[in-house]
Structure formats: C-alpha cells, structure tokens
Amino acid sequence: AVNSLGTHSVALCKNGKVITSDKRGVAPLTELIESGADISGFSAADRVVG
C-alpha cells in the first residue's frame, strides 16, 4: 500500500486492486464502508497531512 500512496492521502491494496483517495481525515474510509465496499483483507497506508 505504501508503494501505491504516491501523492494520495490514502491507499488500500489487495491482490493487485488499488483504491486511492485524496480526501483528508477518515472521510475516504468512512465513505468506503458506508458504500458497502468490502475492504476486508486490504493493506492500507495513509499520509499524515498538517
């Protein structure tokens, strides 16, 4: 996940699937959970901004 982070604020990876977001805080994760996305088993990396 760290290698996929680049300039994004968060990256989640599993079996070649990569999900990234540039939103701040926990918003990207809460939006994924609320949308019903199955992110179990994903590796995650985030960038501390500020």
PDB file of N, CA, C, O and CB in Angstrom:
ATOM      1  N   ALA A   1       0.822  -1.197   0.000  1.00  0.00           N
ATOM      2  CA  ALA A   1       0.000   0.000   0.000  1.00  0.00           C
ATOM      3  C   ALA A   1       0.865   1.260   0.000  1.00  0.00           C
ATOM      4  O   ALA A   1       0.533   2.251  -0.650  1.00  0.00           O
ATOM      5  CB  ALA A   1      -0.935  -0.002   1.207  1.00  0.00           C
ATOM      6  N   VAL A   2       1.968   1.213   0.729  1.00  0.00           N
ATOM      7  CA  VAL A   2       2.844   2.383   0.794  1.00  0.00           C
ATOM      8  C   VAL A   2       3.369   2.737  -0.594  1.00  0.00           C
ATOM      9  O   VAL A   2       3.462   3.916  -0.937  1.00  0.00           O
ATOM     10  CB  VAL A   2       4.019   2.128   1.759  1.00  0.00           C
ATOM     11  N   ASN A   3       3.710   1.736  -1.389  1.00  0.00           N
ATOM     12  CA  ASN A   3       4.226   1.993  -2.739  1.00  0.00           C
ATOM     13  C   ASN A   3       3.176   2.610  -3.650  1.00  0.00           C
ATOM     14  O   ASN A   3       3.528   3.266  -4.631  1.00  0.00           O
ATOM     15  CB  ASN A   3       4.738   0.705  -3.356  1.00  0.00           C
ATOM     16  N   SER A   4       1.902   2.417  -3.353  1.00  0.00           N
ATOM     17  CA  SER A   4       0.815   2.966  -4.171  1.00  0.00           C
ATOM     18  C   SER A   4       0.357   4.332  -3.683  1.00  0.00           C
ATOM     19  O   SER A   4      -0.459   4.982  -4.336  1.00  0.00           O
ATOM     20  CB  SER A   4      -0.362   2.012  -4.182  1.00  0.00           C
ATOM     21  N   LEU A   5       0.873   4.769  -2.546  1.00  0.00           N
ATOM     22  CA  LEU A   5       0.411   6.014  -1.937  1.00  0.00           C
ATOM     23  C   LEU A   5       0.733   7.226  -2.808  1.00  0.00           C
ATOM     24  O   LEU A   5      -0.133   8.073  -3.025  1.00  0.00           O
ATOM     25  CB  LEU A   5       1.037   6.186  -0.560  1.00  0.00           C
ATOM     26  N   GLY A   6       1.954   7.320  -3.306  1.00  0.00           N
ATOM     27  CA  GLY A   6       2.327   8.469  -4.140  1.00  0.00           C
ATOM     28  C   GLY A   6       1.973   9.776  -3.462  1.00  0.00           C
ATOM     29  O   GLY A   6       2.395  10.019  -2.332  1.00  0.00           O
ATOM     30  N   THR A   7       1.201  10.625  -4.135  1.00  0.00           N
ATOM     31  CA  THR A   7       0.783  11.903  -3.553  1.00  0.00           C
ATOM     32  C   THR A   7      -0.618  11.826  -2.952  1.00  0.00           C
ATOM     33  O   THR A   7      -1.141  12.832  -2.473  1.00  0.00           O
ATOM     34  CB  THR A   7       0.831  12.999  -4.610  1.00  0.00           C
ATOM     35  N   HIS A   8      -1.228  10.645  -2.975  1.00  0.00           N
ATOM     36  CA  HIS A   8      -2.570  10.475  -2.420  1.00  0.00           C
ATOM     37  C   HIS A   8      -2.527  10.510  -0.898  1.00  0.00           C
ATOM     38  O   HIS A   8      -1.465  10.328  -0.302  1.00  0.00           O
ATOM     39  CB  HIS A   8      -3.193   9.155  -2.905  1.00  0.00           C
ATOM     40  N   SER A   9      -3.670  10.740  -0.267  1.00  0.00           N
ATOM     41  CA  SER A   9      -3.725  10.768   1.189  1.00  0.00           C
ATOM     42  C   SER A   9      -3.930   9.383   1.780  1.00  0.00           C
ATOM     43  O   SER A   9      -3.579   9.144   2.936  1.00  0.00           O
ATOM     44  CB  SER A   9      -4.831  11.688   1.649  1.00  0.00           C
ATOM     45  N   VAL A  10      -4.497   8.463   0.997  1.00  0.00           N
ATOM     46  CA  VAL A  10      -4.700   7.096   1.478  1.00  0.00           C
ATOM     47  C   VAL A  10      -4.671   6.132   0.293  1.00  0.00           C
ATOM     48  O   VAL A  10      -5.104   6.466  -0.810  1.00  0.00           O
ATOM     49  CB  VAL A  10      -6.045   6.972   2.254  1.00  0.00           C
ATOM     50  N   ALA A  11      -4.155   4.939   0.543  1.00  0.00           N
ATOM     51  CA  ALA A  11      -4.144   3.890  -0.476  1.00  0.00           C
ATOM     52  C   ALA A  11      -4.459   2.562   0.195  1.00  0.00           C
ATOM     53  O   ALA A  11      -3.931   2.258   1.264  1.00  0.00           O
ATOM     54  CB  ALA A  11      -2.770   3.830  -1.215  1.00  0.00           C
ATOM     55  N   LEU A  12      -5.322   1.771  -0.438  1.00  0.00           N
ATOM     56  CA  LEU A  12      -5.645   0.428   0.029  1.00  0.00           C
ATOM     57  C   LEU A  12      -5.345  -0.537  -1.108  1.00  0.00           C
ATOM     58  O   LEU A  12      -5.675  -0.257  -2.261  1.00  0.00           O
ATOM     59  CB  LEU A  12      -7.144   0.318   0.494  1.00  0.00           C
ATOM     60  N   CYS A  13      -4.721  -1.673  -0.796  1.00  0.00           N
ATOM     61  CA  CYS A  13      -4.312  -2.625  -1.833  1.00  0.00           C
ATOM     62  C   CYS A  13      -4.624  -4.052  -1.409  1.00  0.00           C
ATOM     63  O   CYS A  13      -4.509  -4.418  -0.240  1.00  0.00           O
ATOM     64  CB  CYS A  13      -2.814  -2.480  -2.139  1.00  0.00           C
ATOM     65  N   LYS A  14      -5.026  -4.856  -2.411  1.00  0.00           N
ATOM     66  CA  LYS A  14      -5.245  -6.286  -2.187  1.00  0.00           C
ATOM     67  C   LYS A  14      -5.258  -6.985  -3.537  1.00  0.00           C
ATOM     68  O   LYS A  14      -6.029  -6.619  -4.424  1.00  0.00           O
ATOM     69  CB  LYS A  14      -6.578  -6.547  -1.407  1.00  0.00           C
ATOM     70  N   ASN A  15      -4.406  -7.987  -3.690  1.00  0.00           N
ATOM     71  CA  ASN A  15      -4.373  -8.808  -4.904  1.00  0.00           C
ATOM     72  C   ASN A  15      -4.339  -7.983  -6.189  1.00  0.00           C
ATOM     73  O   ASN A  15      -5.033  -8.310  -7.152  1.00  0.00           O
ATOM     74  CB  ASN A  15      -5.569  -9.721  -4.932  1.00  0.00           C
ATOM     75  N   GLY A  16      -3.547  -6.928  -6.208  1.00  0.00           N
ATOM     76  CA  GLY A  16      -3.420  -6.096  -7.397  1.00  0.00           C
ATOM     77  C   GLY A  16      -4.467  -5.012  -7.536  1.00  0.00           C
ATOM     78  O   GLY A  16      -4.340  -4.150  -8.406  1.00  0.00           O
ATOM     79  N   LYS A  17      -5.504  -5.029  -6.703  1.00  0.00           N
ATOM     80  CA  LYS A  17      -6.517  -3.970  -6.735  1.00  0.00           C
ATOM     81  C   LYS A  17      -6.051  -2.836  -5.831  1.00  0.00           C
ATOM     82  O   LYS A  17      -5.664  -3.066  -4.685  1.00  0.00           O
ATOM     83  CB  LYS A  17      -7.923  -4.508  -6.284  1.00  0.00           C
ATOM     84  N   VAL A  18      -6.090  -1.613  -6.349  1.00  0.00           N
ATOM     85  CA  VAL A  18      -5.637  -0.449  -5.598  1.00  0.00           C
ATOM     86  C   VAL A  18      -6.761   0.574  -5.541  1.00  0.00           C
ATOM     87  O   VAL A  18      -7.347   0.925  -6.566  1.00  0.00           O
ATOM     88  CB  VAL A  18      -4.363   0.167  -6.235  1.00  0.00           C
ATOM     89  N   ILE A  19      -7.056   1.047  -4.342  1.00  0.00           N
ATOM     90  CA  ILE A  19      -8.040   2.111  -4.127  1.00  0.00           C
ATOM     91  C   ILE A  19      -7.285   3.281  -3.511  1.00  0.00           C
ATOM     92  O   ILE A  19      -6.609   3.116  -2.496  1.00  0.00           O
ATOM     93  CB  ILE A  19      -9.243   1.633  -3.199  1.00  0.00           C
ATOM     94  N   THR A  20      -7.395   4.463  -4.115  1.00  0.00           N
ATOM     95  CA  THR A  20      -6.725   5.643  -3.574  1.00  0.00           C
ATOM     96  C   THR A  20      -7.725   6.774  -3.398  1.00  0.00           C
ATOM     97  O   THR A  20      -8.792   6.787  -4.012  1.00  0.00           O
ATOM     98  CB  THR A  20      -5.567   6.085  -4.491  1.00  0.00           C
ATOM     99  N   SER A  21      -7.356   7.720  -2.549  1.00  0.00           N
ATOM    100  CA  SER A  21      -8.178   8.904  -2.346  1.00  0.00           C
ATOM    101  C   SER A  21      -7.275  10.065  -1.978  1.00  0.00           C
ATOM    102  O   SER A  21      -6.189   9.881  -1.428  1.00  0.00           O
ATOM    103  CB  SER A  21      -9.249   8.666  -1.251  1.00  0.00           C
ATOM    104  N   ASP A  22      -7.739  11.253  -2.289  1.00  0.00           N
ATOM    105  CA  ASP A  22      -7.024  12.471  -1.929  1.00  0.00           C
ATOM    106  C   ASP A  22      -7.763  13.250  -0.846  1.00  0.00           C
ATOM    107  O   ASP A  22      -7.342  14.341  -0.462  1.00  0.00           O
ATOM    108  CB  ASP A  22      -6.823  13.349  -3.159  1.00  0.00           C
ATOM    109  N   LYS A  23      -8.861  12.688  -0.356  1.00  0.00           N
ATOM    110  CA  LYS A  23      -9.622  13.365   0.693  1.00  0.00           C
ATOM    111  C   LYS A  23      -8.862  13.298   2.008  1.00  0.00           C
ATOM    112  O   LYS A  23      -7.997  12.443   2.200  1.00  0.00           O
ATOM    113  CB  LYS A  23     -11.026  12.738   0.848  1.00  0.00           C
ATOM    114  N   ARG A  24      -9.197  14.211   2.908  1.00  0.00           N
ATOM    115  CA  ARG A  24      -8.499  14.315   4.184  1.00  0.00           C
ATOM    116  C   ARG A  24      -9.223  13.571   5.288  1.00  0.00           C
ATOM    117  O   ARG A  24     -10.416  13.281   5.194  1.00  0.00           O
ATOM    118  CB  ARG A  24      -8.332  15.763   4.571  1.00  0.00           C
ATOM    119  N   GLY A  25      -8.480  13.274   6.326  1.00  0.00           N
ATOM    120  CA  GLY A  25      -9.043  12.646   7.516  1.00  0.00           C
ATOM    121  C   GLY A  25      -9.513  11.227   7.261  1.00  0.00           C
ATOM    122  O   GLY A  25      -8.955  10.507   6.433  1.00  0.00           O
ATOM    123  N   VAL A  26     -10.557  10.835   7.995  1.00  0.00           N
ATOM    124  CA  VAL A  26     -11.089   9.476   7.874  1.00  0.00           C
ATOM    125  C   VAL A  26     -12.172   9.383   6.806  1.00  0.00           C
ATOM    126  O   VAL A  26     -12.746   8.312   6.604  1.00  0.00           O
ATOM    127  CB  VAL A  26     -11.644   9.010   9.211  1.00  0.00           C
ATOM    128  N   ALA A  27     -12.461  10.487   6.118  1.00  0.00           N
ATOM    129  CA  ALA A  27     -13.527  10.514   5.112  1.00  0.00           C
ATOM    130  C   ALA A  27     -13.409   9.409   4.067  1.00  0.00           C
ATOM    131  O   ALA A  27     -14.416   8.772   3.756  1.00  0.00           O
ATOM    132  CB  ALA A  27     -13.531  11.844   4.420  1.00  0.00           C
ATOM    133  N   PRO A  28     -12.224   9.152   3.511  1.00  0.00           N
ATOM    134  CA  PRO A  28     -12.152   8.097   2.492  1.00  0.00           C
ATOM    135  C   PRO A  28     -12.580   6.729   3.025  1.00  0.00           C
ATOM    136  O   PRO A  28     -13.287   5.990   2.340  1.00  0.00           O
ATOM    137  CB  PRO A  28     -10.739   8.006   1.945  1.00  0.00           C
ATOM    138  N   LEU A  29     -12.160   6.395   4.228  1.00  0.00           N
ATOM    139  CA  LEU A  29     -12.507   5.095   4.800  1.00  0.00           C
ATOM    140  C   LEU A  29     -13.976   5.014   5.173  1.00  0.00           C
ATOM    141  O   LEU A  29     -14.621   3.994   4.927  1.00  0.00           O
ATOM    142  CB  LEU A  29     -11.654   4.814   6.020  1.00  0.00           C
ATOM    143  N   THR A  30     -14.516   6.074   5.764  1.00  0.00           N
ATOM    144  CA  THR A  30     -15.932   6.030   6.130  1.00  0.00           C
ATOM    145  C   THR A  30     -16.817   5.973   4.891  1.00  0.00           C
ATOM    146  O   THR A  30     -17.849   5.301   4.905  1.00  0.00           O
ATOM    147  CB  THR A  30     -16.301   7.248   6.983  1.00  0.00           C
ATOM    148  N   GLU A  31     -16.433   6.664   3.821  1.00  0.00           N
ATOM    149  CA  GLU A  31     -17.216   6.604   2.581  1.00  0.00           C
ATOM    150  C   GLU A  31     -17.198   5.202   1.981  1.00  0.00           C
ATOM    151  O   GLU A  31     -18.223   4.728   1.490  1.00  0.00           O
ATOM    152  CB  GLU A  31     -16.678   7.616   1.562  1.00  0.00           C
ATOM    153  N   LEU A  32     -16.050   4.536   2.014  1.00  0.00           N
ATOM    154  CA  LEU A  32     -15.971   3.166   1.507  1.00  0.00           C
ATOM    155  C   LEU A  32     -16.861   2.232   2.317  1.00  0.00           C
ATOM    156  O   LEU A  32     -17.589   1.415   1.753  1.00  0.00           O
ATOM    157  CB  LEU A  32     -14.522   2.667   1.537  1.00  0.00           C
ATOM    158  N   ILE A  33     -16.802   2.353   3.625  1.00  0.00           N
ATOM    159  CA  ILE A  33     -17.615   1.496   4.496  1.00  0.00           C
ATOM    160  C   ILE A  33     -19.094   1.763   4.277  1.00  0.00           C
ATOM    161  O   ILE A  33     -19.883   0.825   4.157  1.00  0.00           O
ATOM    162  CB  ILE A  33     -17.249   1.718   5.975  1.00  0.00           C
ATOM    163  N   GLU A  34     -19.483   3.042   4.224  1.00  0.00           N
ATOM    164  CA  GLU A  34     -20.890   3.392   4.027  1.00  0.00           C
ATOM    165  C   GLU A  34     -21.411   2.953   2.663  1.00  0.00           C
ATOM    166  O   GLU A  34     -22.605   2.696   2.511  1.00  0.00           O
ATOM    167  CB  GLU A  34     -21.079   4.886   4.186  1.00  0.00           C
ATOM    168  N   SER A  35     -20.524   2.864   1.668  1.00  0.00           N
ATOM    169  CA  SER A  35     -20.951   2.447   0.333  1.00  0.00           C
ATOM    170  C   SER A  35     -21.142   0.938   0.241  1.00  0.00           C
ATOM    171  O   SER A  35     -21.674   0.429  -0.745  1.00  0.00           O
ATOM    172  CB  SER A  35     -19.940   2.901  -0.705  1.00  0.00           C
ATOM    173  N   GLY A  36     -20.704   0.234   1.272  1.00  0.00           N
ATOM    174  CA  GLY A  36     -20.839  -1.221   1.269  1.00  0.00           C
ATOM    175  C   GLY A  36     -19.667  -1.936   0.631  1.00  0.00           C
ATOM    176  O   GLY A  36     -19.713  -3.151   0.437  1.00  0.00           O
ATOM    177  N   ALA A  37     -18.621  -1.203   0.304  1.00  0.00           N
ATOM    178  CA  ALA A  37     -17.436  -1.818  -0.302  1.00  0.00           C
ATOM    179  C   ALA A  37     -16.808  -2.799   0.677  1.00  0.00           C
ATOM    180  O   ALA A  37     -16.687  -2.507   1.867  1.00  0.00           O
ATOM    181  CB  ALA A  37     -16.405  -0.740  -0.724  1.00  0.00           C
ATOM    182  N   ASP A  38     -16.411  -3.957   0.174  1.00  0.00           N
ATOM    183  CA  ASP A  38     -15.750  -4.958   1.007  1.00  0.00           C
ATOM    184  C   ASP A  38     -14.251  -4.701   0.961  1.00  0.00           C
ATOM    185  O   ASP A  38     -13.580  -5.064  -0.005  1.00  0.00           O
ATOM    186  CB  ASP A  38     -16.087  -6.412   0.532  1.00  0.00           C
ATOM    187  N   ILE A  39     -13.732  -4.077   2.005  1.00  0.00           N
ATOM    188  CA  ILE A  39     -12.309  -3.771   2.059  1.00  0.00           C
ATOM    189  C   ILE A  39     -11.589  -4.661   3.064  1.00  0.00           C
ATOM    190  O   ILE A  39     -10.468  -4.358   3.473  1.00  0.00           O
ATOM    191  CB  ILE A  39     -12.097  -2.305   2.412  1.00  0.00           C
ATOM    192  N   SER A  40     -12.225  -5.749   3.458  1.00  0.00           N
ATOM    193  CA  SER A  40     -11.578  -6.668   4.394  1.00  0.00           C
ATOM    194  C   SER A  40     -10.365  -7.304   3.728  1.00  0.00           C
ATOM    195  O   SER A  40     -10.413  -7.691   2.560  1.00  0.00           O
ATOM    196  CB  SER A  40     -12.570  -7.758   4.877  1.00  0.00           C
ATOM    197  N   GLY A  41      -9.294  -7.406   4.476  1.00  0.00           N
ATOM    198  CA  GLY A  41      -8.075  -8.004   3.963  1.00  0.00           C
ATOM    199  C   GLY A  41      -7.186  -7.064   3.173  1.00  0.00           C
ATOM    200  O   GLY A  41      -6.098  -7.457   2.753  1.00  0.00           O
ATOM    201  N   PHE A  42      -7.623  -5.832   2.960  1.00  0.00           N
ATOM    202  CA  PHE A  42      -6.805  -4.861   2.237  1.00  0.00           C
ATOM    203  C   PHE A  42      -5.696  -4.339   3.151  1.00  0.00           C
ATOM    204  O   PHE A  42      -5.892  -4.201   4.358  1.00  0.00           O
ATOM    205  CB  PHE A  42      -7.677  -3.689   1.711  1.00  0.00           C
ATOM    206  N   SER A  43      -4.545  -4.054   2.575  1.00  0.00           N
ATOM    207  CA  SER A  43      -3.479  -3.348   3.276  1.00  0.00           C
ATOM    208  C   SER A  43      -3.722  -1.866   3.059  1.00  0.00           C
ATOM    209  O   SER A  43      -4.143  -1.452   1.979  1.00  0.00           O
ATOM    210  CB  SER A  43      -2.046  -3.784   2.771  1.00  0.00           C
ATOM    211  N   ALA A  44      -3.457  -1.066   4.085  1.00  0.00           N
ATOM    212  CA  ALA A  44      -3.736   0.366   3.985  1.00  0.00           C
ATOM    213  C   ALA A  44      -2.510   1.184   4.364  1.00  0.00           C
ATOM    214  O   ALA A  44      -1.716   0.789   5.217  1.00  0.00           O
ATOM    215  CB  ALA A  44      -4.921   0.747   4.879  1.00  0.00           C
ATOM    216  N   ALA A  45      -2.377   2.328   3.712  1.00  0.00           N
ATOM    217  CA  ALA A  45      -1.346   3.307   4.045  1.00  0.00           C
ATOM    218  C   ALA A  45      -1.978   4.680   3.940  1.00  0.00           C
ATOM    219  O   ALA A  45      -2.780   4.944   3.043  1.00  0.00           O
ATOM    220  CB  ALA A  45      -0.091   3.181   3.106  1.00  0.00           C
ATOM    221  N   ASP A  46      -1.605   5.558   4.872  1.00  0.00           N
ATOM    222  CA  ASP A  46      -2.121   6.925   4.790  1.00  0.00           C
ATOM    223  C   ASP A  46      -0.984   7.904   5.008  1.00  0.00           C
ATOM    224  O   ASP A  46       0.073   7.567   5.542  1.00  0.00           O
ATOM    225  CB  ASP A  46      -3.250   7.161   5.827  1.00  0.00           C
ATOM    226  N   ARG A  47      -1.239   9.115   4.579  1.00  0.00           N
ATOM    227  CA  ARG A  47      -0.250  10.180   4.695  1.00  0.00           C
ATOM    228  C   ARG A  47      -0.780  11.161   5.731  1.00  0.00           C
ATOM    229  O   ARG A  47      -1.901  11.658   5.620  1.00  0.00           O
ATOM    230  CB  ARG A  47       0.022  10.887   3.307  1.00  0.00           C
ATOM    231  N   VAL A  48       0.035  11.427   6.727  1.00  0.00           N
ATOM    232  CA  VAL A  48      -0.338  12.410   7.732  1.00  0.00           C
ATOM    233  C   VAL A  48      -0.077  13.782   7.140  1.00  0.00           C
ATOM    234  O   VAL A  48       1.054  14.113   6.785  1.00  0.00           O
ATOM    235  CB  VAL A  48       0.450  12.202   9.071  1.00  0.00           C
ATOM    236  N   VAL A  49      -1.139  14.580   7.038  1.00  0.00           N
ATOM    237  CA  VAL A  49      -1.033  15.909   6.441  1.00  0.00           C
ATOM    238  C   VAL A  49      -1.308  16.951   7.512  1.00  0.00           C
ATOM    239  O   VAL A  49      -2.308  16.858   8.223  1.00  0.00           O
ATOM    240  CB  VAL A  49      -2.015  16.072   5.246  1.00  0.00           C
ATOM    241  N   GLY A  50      -0.433  17.941   7.635  1.00  0.00           N
ATOM    242  CA  GLY A  50      -0.650  19.019   8.586  1.00  0.00           C
ATOM    243  C   GLY A  50       0.129  18.768   9.804  1.00  0.00           C
ATOM    244  O   GLY A  50       0.086  19.566  10.740  1.00  0.00           O
TER     245      GLY A  50
END
